[in-house]
Amino acid sequence: MAYFRVLLSGSGISFTFEENAQPAIGFFATRFIKAASSARAELLAKTLVLSEWGPGGVYADANKGALPLLATESVVSVGMLTGIFRRHSKGYSFYLRD
């Protein structure tokens, strides 16, 4: 098994951070995944991200848009130490309308 850094972009959401604020319409998310192949790492990363936006997920109730449409920006093999220490990284970089 190898470690991979998977960068995903998500669109189609409408996520408001504060009342009366402009909603985020998309995001970028990086996940570090241990998998047998880059294709498997991509699938696992997408599954992790979608689980946070689907029913019962952390962002499900606040999202007034659709379930994010995910696109893979990159899948890169990383070293074991990077994979181990970054494996549980979470978070998003949101963007607003232009």
ZADRENTI-772500 format. One record per atom (N, C-alpha, C): residue number from 1; residue in one letter; atom name; x, y, z. Coordinates in nm, 2 decimals. Layout:
BEGIN
REC:num:residuo:atomo:x:y:z
REC:NUM:a:CA:X:Y:Z;
...
END
This chain:
BEGIN
REC:num:residuo:atomo:x:y:z
REC:1:m:N:0.08:-0.12:0.00;
REC:1:m:CA:0.00:0.00:0.00;
REC:1:m:C:0.09:0.12:0.00;
REC:2:a:N:0.04:0.22:-0.07;
REC:2:a:CA:0.11:0.35:-0.08;
REC:2:a:C:0.02:0.46:-0.02;
REC:3:y:N:0.08:0.58:0.00;
REC:3:y:CA:0.01:0.70:0.04;
REC:3:y:C:0.00:0.80:-0.07;
REC:4:f:N:-0.12:0.86:-0.08;
REC:4:f:CA:-0.15:0.96:-0.19;
REC:4:f:C:-0.21:1.08:-0.13;
REC:5:r:N:-0.17:1.20:-0.20;
REC:5:r:CA:-0.24:1.32:-0.17;
REC:5:r:C:-0.34:1.35:-0.28;
REC:6:v:N:-0.47:1.36:-0.25;
REC:6:v:CA:-0.57:1.38:-0.34;
REC:6:v:C:-0.63:1.52:-0.33;
REC:7:l:N:-0.62:1.60:-0.43;
REC:7:l:CA:-0.68:1.73:-0.43;
REC:7:l:C:-0.81:1.72:-0.51;
REC:8:l:N:-0.92:1.76:-0.44;
REC:8:l:CA:-1.05:1.76:-0.51;
REC:8:l:C:-1.11:1.90:-0.51;
REC:9:s:N:-1.19:1.93:-0.61;
REC:9:s:CA:-1.27:2.05:-0.61;
REC:9:s:C:-1.42:2.01:-0.61;
REC:10:g:N:-1.50:2.09:-0.54;
REC:10:g:CA:-1.64:2.06:-0.53;
REC:10:g:C:-1.72:2.18:-0.57;
REC:11:s:N:-1.83:2.16:-0.65;
REC:11:s:CA:-1.91:2.27:-0.69;
REC:11:s:C:-2.06:2.23:-0.67;
REC:12:g:N:-2.14:2.33:-0.68;
REC:12:g:CA:-2.29:2.31:-0.67;
REC:12:g:C:-2.35:2.33:-0.53;
REC:13:i:N:-2.26:2.37:-0.44;
REC:13:i:CA:-2.31:2.38:-0.30;
REC:13:i:C:-2.36:2.53:-0.28;
REC:14:s:N:-2.43:2.55:-0.18;
REC:14:s:CA:-2.46:2.69:-0.13;
REC:14:s:C:-2.45:2.68:0.02;
REC:15:f:N:-2.34:2.71:0.07;
REC:15:f:CA:-2.30:2.70:0.21;
REC:15:f:C:-2.27:2.83:0.27;
REC:16:t:N:-2.36:2.87:0.37;
REC:16:t:CA:-2.34:3.00:0.43;
REC:16:t:C:-2.27:2.99:0.57;
REC:17:f:N:-2.17:3.07:0.59;
REC:17:f:CA:-2.09:3.07:0.71;
REC:17:f:C:-2.16:3.15:0.82;
REC:18:e:N:-2.21:3.26:0.78;
REC:18:e:CA:-2.28:3.36:0.87;
REC:18:e:C:-2.41:3.40:0.81;
REC:19:e:N:-2.50:3.44:0.90;
REC:19:e:CA:-2.63:3.49:0.85;
REC:19:e:C:-2.61:3.61:0.77;
REC:20:n:N:-2.68:3.62:0.66;
REC:20:n:CA:-2.68:3.73:0.57;
REC:20:n:C:-2.55:3.75:0.49;
REC:21:a:N:-2.46:3.65:0.50;
REC:21:a:CA:-2.34:3.65:0.42;
REC:21:a:C:-2.35:3.58:0.29;
REC:22:q:N:-2.27:3.62:0.20;
REC:22:q:CA:-2.27:3.55:0.06;
REC:22:q:C:-2.23:3.41:0.08;
REC:23:p:N:-2.31:3.31:0.02;
REC:23:p:CA:-2.28:3.17:0.04;
REC:23:p:C:-2.16:3.13:-0.05;
REC:24:a:N:-2.09:3.03:0.01;
REC:24:a:CA:-1.98:2.96:-0.07;
REC:24:a:C:-2.05:2.88:-0.18;
REC:25:i:N:-2.00:2.88:-0.30;
REC:25:i:CA:-2.05:2.79:-0.40;
REC:25:i:C:-1.97:2.68:-0.44;
REC:26:g:N:-1.85:2.67:-0.38;
REC:26:g:CA:-1.76:2.56:-0.41;
REC:26:g:C:-1.64:2.55:-0.31;
REC:27:f:N:-1.56:2.45:-0.33;
REC:27:f:CA:-1.44:2.44:-0.24;
REC:27:f:C:-1.33:2.35:-0.30;
REC:28:f:N:-1.22:2.36:-0.24;
REC:28:f:CA:-1.11:2.27:-0.27;
REC:28:f:C:-1.08:2.19:-0.14;
REC:29:a:N:-1.05:2.06:-0.15;
REC:29:a:CA:-1.02:1.98:-0.03;
REC:29:a:C:-0.91:1.89:-0.06;
REC:30:t:N:-0.81:1.87:0.03;
REC:30:t:CA:-0.70:1.78:0.01;
REC:30:t:C:-0.72:1.67:0.12;
REC:31:r:N:-0.70:1.55:0.07;
REC:31:r:CA:-0.71:1.43:0.16;
REC:31:r:C:-0.59:1.34:0.13;
REC:32:f:N:-0.53:1.29:0.24;
REC:32:f:CA:-0.42:1.20:0.23;
REC:32:f:C:-0.48:1.06:0.26;
REC:33:i:N:-0.45:0.97:0.16;
REC:33:i:CA:-0.52:0.84:0.16;
REC:33:i:C:-0.41:0.73:0.15;
REC:34:k:N:-0.43:0.62:0.22;
REC:34:k:CA:-0.35:0.50:0.20;
REC:34:k:C:-0.43:0.41:0.12;
REC:35:a:N:-0.38:0.37:0.00;
REC:35:a:CA:-0.45:0.28:-0.09;
REC:35:a:C:-0.35:0.20:-0.18;
REC:36:a:N:-0.41:0.10:-0.24;
REC:36:a:CA:-0.32:0.02:-0.33;
REC:36:a:C:-0.29:0.08:-0.46;
REC:37:s:N:-0.37:0.18:-0.50;
REC:37:s:CA:-0.35:0.24:-0.63;
REC:37:s:C:-0.40:0.39:-0.62;
REC:38:s:N:-0.36:0.47:-0.72;
REC:38:s:CA:-0.41:0.61:-0.73;
REC:38:s:C:-0.56:0.61:-0.75;
REC:39:a:N:-0.61:0.52:-0.84;
REC:39:a:CA:-0.75:0.52:-0.87;
REC:39:a:C:-0.83:0.49:-0.74;
REC:40:r:N:-0.78:0.39:-0.66;
REC:40:r:CA:-0.85:0.36:-0.53;
REC:40:r:C:-0.84:0.48:-0.44;
REC:41:a:N:-0.73:0.55:-0.43;
REC:41:a:CA:-0.71:0.66:-0.34;
REC:41:a:C:-0.81:0.77:-0.38;
REC:42:e:N:-0.83:0.79:-0.51;
REC:42:e:CA:-0.92:0.89:-0.56;
REC:42:e:C:-1.07:0.86:-0.51;
REC:43:l:N:-1.10:0.73:-0.53;
REC:43:l:CA:-1.24:0.69:-0.49;
REC:43:l:C:-1.26:0.71:-0.34;
REC:44:l:N:-1.16:0.67:-0.26;
REC:44:l:CA:-1.17:0.68:-0.12;
REC:44:l:C:-1.18:0.83:-0.07;
REC:45:a:N:-1.10:0.91:-0.14;
REC:45:a:CA:-1.11:1.06:-0.10;
REC:45:a:C:-1.25:1.11:-0.13;
REC:46:k:N:-1.30:1.08:-0.25;
REC:46:k:CA:-1.43:1.13:-0.28;
REC:46:k:C:-1.54:1.08:-0.19;
REC:47:t:N:-1.53:0.95:-0.15;
REC:47:t:CA:-1.62:0.90:-0.06;
REC:47:t:C:-1.62:0.97:0.08;
REC:48:l:N:-1.50:1.00:0.13;
REC:48:l:CA:-1.48:1.07:0.25;
REC:48:l:C:-1.54:1.21:0.25;
REC:49:v:N:-1.52:1.28:0.14;
REC:49:v:CA:-1.57:1.42:0.13;
REC:49:v:C:-1.72:1.41:0.12;
REC:50:l:N:-1.78:1.33:0.03;
REC:50:l:CA:-1.92:1.32:0.01;
REC:50:l:C:-1.99:1.28:0.14;
REC:51:s:N:-1.93:1.20:0.23;
REC:51:s:CA:-1.99:1.16:0.35;
REC:51:s:C:-2.01:1.27:0.44;
REC:52:e:N:-1.93:1.38:0.43;
REC:52:e:CA:-1.95:1.50:0.52;
REC:52:e:C:-2.06:1.59:0.46;
REC:53:w:N:-2.10:1.57:0.34;
REC:53:w:CA:-2.20:1.66:0.28;
REC:53:w:C:-2.34:1.59:0.26;
REC:54:g:N:-2.34:1.46:0.27;
REC:54:g:CA:-2.46:1.38:0.25;
REC:54:g:C:-2.54:1.38:0.38;
REC:55:p:N:-2.66:1.31:0.37;
REC:55:p:CA:-2.75:1.30:0.49;
REC:55:p:C:-2.67:1.26:0.61;
REC:56:g:N:-2.68:1.33:0.72;
REC:56:g:CA:-2.62:1.30:0.85;
REC:56:g:C:-2.48:1.35:0.86;
REC:57:g:N:-2.43:1.41:0.75;
REC:57:g:CA:-2.29:1.46:0.75;
REC:57:g:C:-2.28:1.60:0.82;
REC:58:v:N:-2.16:1.64:0.84;
REC:58:v:CA:-2.13:1.76:0.92;
REC:58:v:C:-2.19:1.89:0.85;
REC:59:y:N:-2.18:1.89:0.71;
REC:59:y:CA:-2.23:2.01:0.64;
REC:59:y:C:-2.36:1.99:0.57;
REC:60:a:N:-2.43:1.88:0.59;
REC:60:a:CA:-2.56:1.85:0.52;
REC:60:a:C:-2.66:1.95:0.55;
REC:61:d:N:-2.69:1.99:0.68;
REC:61:d:CA:-2.80:2.08:0.71;
REC:61:d:C:-2.77:2.22:0.67;
REC:62:a:N:-2.65:2.26:0.67;
REC:62:a:CA:-2.62:2.40:0.64;
REC:62:a:C:-2.61:2.42:0.48;
REC:63:n:N:-2.59:2.32:0.41;
REC:63:n:CA:-2.58:2.33:0.26;
REC:63:n:C:-2.72:2.34:0.20;
REC:64:k:N:-2.75:2.46:0.14;
REC:64:k:CA:-2.88:2.48:0.08;
REC:64:k:C:-2.87:2.45:-0.07;
REC:65:g:N:-2.76:2.41:-0.12;
REC:65:g:CA:-2.74:2.37:-0.26;
REC:65:g:C:-2.75:2.22:-0.27;
REC:66:a:N:-2.69:2.17:-0.38;
REC:66:a:CA:-2.69:2.02:-0.41;
REC:66:a:C:-2.57:1.96:-0.34;
REC:67:l:N:-2.57:1.83:-0.34;
REC:67:l:CA:-2.46:1.75:-0.30;
REC:67:l:C:-2.34:1.79:-0.39;
REC:68:p:N:-2.22:1.81:-0.34;
REC:68:p:CA:-2.12:1.86:-0.43;
REC:68:p:C:-2.09:1.77:-0.54;
REC:69:l:N:-2.06:1.84:-0.66;
REC:69:l:CA:-2.01:1.76:-0.77;
REC:69:l:C:-1.86:1.77:-0.76;
REC:70:l:N:-1.80:1.66:-0.75;
REC:70:l:CA:-1.66:1.65:-0.72;
REC:70:l:C:-1.58:1.63:-0.85;
REC:71:a:N:-1.47:1.70:-0.86;
REC:71:a:CA:-1.37:1.68:-0.97;
REC:71:a:C:-1.23:1.65:-0.91;
REC:72:t:N:-1.16:1.56:-0.96;
REC:72:t:CA:-1.02:1.54:-0.91;
REC:72:t:C:-0.93:1.63:-0.98;
REC:73:e:N:-0.86:1.71:-0.90;
REC:73:e:CA:-0.76:1.81:-0.95;
REC:73:e:C:-0.62:1.74:-0.97;
REC:74:s:N:-0.59:1.66:-0.87;
REC:74:s:CA:-0.46:1.58:-0.88;
REC:74:s:C:-0.46:1.47:-0.78;
REC:75:v:N:-0.38:1.37:-0.81;
REC:75:v:CA:-0.35:1.25:-0.72;
REC:75:v:C:-0.20:1.23:-0.73;
REC:76:v:N:-0.13:1.25:-0.62;
REC:76:v:CA:0.01:1.24:-0.62;
REC:76:v:C:0.06:1.15:-0.51;
REC:77:s:N:0.15:1.06:-0.54;
REC:77:s:CA:0.21:0.97:-0.44;
REC:77:s:C:0.29:1.05:-0.35;
REC:78:v:N:0.28:1.02:-0.22;
REC:78:v:CA:0.36:1.09:-0.12;
REC:78:v:C:0.44:0.99:-0.03;
REC:79:g:N:0.54:1.04:0.04;
REC:79:g:CA:0.62:0.95:0.12;
REC:79:g:C:0.54:0.90:0.24;
REC:80:m:N:0.59:0.79:0.30;
REC:80:m:CA:0.52:0.73:0.41;
REC:80:m:C:0.50:0.82:0.53;
REC:81:l:N:0.60:0.90:0.57;
REC:81:l:CA:0.59:0.99:0.68;
REC:81:l:C:0.49:1.10:0.66;
REC:82:t:N:0.49:1.15:0.54;
REC:82:t:CA:0.38:1.25:0.50;
REC:82:t:C:0.25:1.19:0.51;
REC:83:g:N:0.23:1.07:0.45;
REC:83:g:CA:0.10:1.00:0.46;
REC:83:g:C:0.06:0.97:0.60;
REC:84:i:N:0.14:0.93:0.68;
REC:84:i:CA:0.11:0.89:0.82;
REC:84:i:C:0.07:1.02:0.90;
REC:85:f:N:0.15:1.12:0.89;
REC:85:f:CA:0.12:1.24:0.98;
REC:85:f:C:0.01:1.33:0.92;
REC:86:r:N:-0.02:1.32:0.80;
REC:86:r:CA:-0.13:1.40:0.74;
REC:86:r:C:-0.25:1.32:0.71;
REC:87:r:N:-0.26:1.19:0.74;
REC:87:r:CA:-0.37:1.10:0.71;
REC:87:r:C:-0.50:1.15:0.76;
REC:88:h:N:-0.51:1.21:0.87;
REC:88:h:CA:-0.64:1.25:0.93;
REC:88:h:C:-0.67:1.40:0.90;
REC:89:s:N:-0.60:1.46:0.80;
REC:89:s:CA:-0.63:1.60:0.78;
REC:89:s:C:-0.77:1.61:0.72;
REC:90:k:N:-0.83:1.72:0.76;
REC:90:k:CA:-0.97:1.76:0.71;
REC:90:k:C:-0.97:1.90:0.68;
REC:91:g:N:-1.07:1.95:0.63;
REC:91:g:CA:-1.09:2.09:0.60;
REC:91:g:C:-1.11:2.12:0.46;
REC:92:y:N:-1.15:2.25:0.44;
REC:92:y:CA:-1.19:2.29:0.30;
REC:92:y:C:-1.15:2.43:0.28;
REC:93:s:N:-1.12:2.47:0.16;
REC:93:s:CA:-1.09:2.61:0.12;
REC:93:s:C:-1.21:2.64:0.03;
REC:94:f:N:-1.30:2.72:0.09;
REC:94:f:CA:-1.43:2.76:0.02;
REC:94:f:C:-1.40:2.88:-0.07;
REC:95:y:N:-1.48:2.89:-0.18;
REC:95:y:CA:-1.48:3.02:-0.26;
REC:95:y:C:-1.63:3.06:-0.28;
REC:96:l:N:-1.64:3.19:-0.30;
REC:96:l:CA:-1.77:3.26:-0.32;
REC:96:l:C:-1.79:3.29:-0.47;
REC:97:r:N:-1.90:3.34:-0.50;
REC:97:r:CA:-1.93:3.39:-0.64;
REC:97:r:C:-1.83:3.50:-0.67;
REC:98:d:N:-1.80:3.52:-0.80;
REC:98:d:CA:-1.72:3.63:-0.84;
REC:98:d:C:-1.79:3.76:-0.83;
END
